[in-house]
Amino acid sequence: MSKRLPGVLLRSPASVFGEKVYYVERGCRHWIRDGVWLDSNGFLWPDDVTDVEPAILYSFLNSGHAPLRSDVDASRVDLTSVDIREIAASQLRGTGIEFGAGSSPFPVPLNCNVLFADAFAYEQLFAEMYPGQSSHDLVRPDYKTDIQTLVGVADASLDFVIACHVIEHTTNPIAAINSCYRALKAGGKLVLVVPDMTKTFDSKRQLTTLSHLIEDFQLPSRERDRTHYEEFYTKAFSIPSGRNPNDFVSEKHAEDFSIHFHTWTYESFNELILWLGPQTPWSAVWQHPTLHGAENIEFYFVLTK
């Protein structure tokens, strides 16, 4: 048996937490998704699991599930999207920020210190939770800032930045990547998980070209941004019945409502990263394409400063 970790295993059956078992340490709770994790970390099932009142689990910060995979596993053919997320995160060390975690924080190594950031305050995130999100898992942002600017985050202060299904919500993705570069220390890593447009509700939209992304970076335009709203509500989401299409789009544009502004495939996003090379000299790029199967809708890039 492997050396046992210093934390404890807790569960709160007959509550909102159900039968999930959590590894708890340093004020954080990590959901255990696989019994292999218990064996790999020195725990016995069910002997080492303690049942507690739900208030106990509420008192710990939701920090996603405890990862099992590492970067040496990437060549396996039986991997799921959750596995690839773990493999991407296995490269992380130190202290960093995750953007847009919602109620599903990224599975970072347990020895990392993760702070959370969002463009919206907790109260708004709570009021506008997506279907499938759970209030008891919703994280409270440590920073109210956006990934395009990282206002309030000092230069060269972070070991990593995580943006899972976030970059597509930016009007200026190149500026966002450059801002992350600014905030990272030498050797720091930017983890990007990006929806594959061919596998999502964006499948009927036009692929965002590299020239369009460059124009958004060099000549930002509110009017050009409006065209994304028009396309989004024409080809991805329907305008509510009875609403005037032009008025509805103008309303969403005026309030900067969060949509998928840009669309990518694995190949087109790689084209963007290659173009960024001379402008933003990332020292290394790890990447993984979209997995086969209808349930897999994302691809992965880890950029090292």
Secondary structure, DSSP 4 states (H G I P E B T S, - for coil): -PPPPSSEEEE--SSTTTT-EEEEETTEEEE---HHHHHHTT--TTTTEEE--HHHHHTSEEEEEPP---GGGTT-SS--HHHHHHHHHTT--SEEEEES-TT------TT-EEEEEESS-HHHHHHTPPTT--TTTPPPPSEE--TTT-TT--TT-EEEEEEES-GGG-S-HHHHHHHHHHHEEEEEEEEEEEE-GGGSTTTTSPPPPHHHHHHHHHS--HHHHHHHHHHIIIIISPPPTTS-HHHHHHHHHHTT---------HHHHHHHHHHHHHHS--SEEEEEPPPSSTT--EEEEEEE-
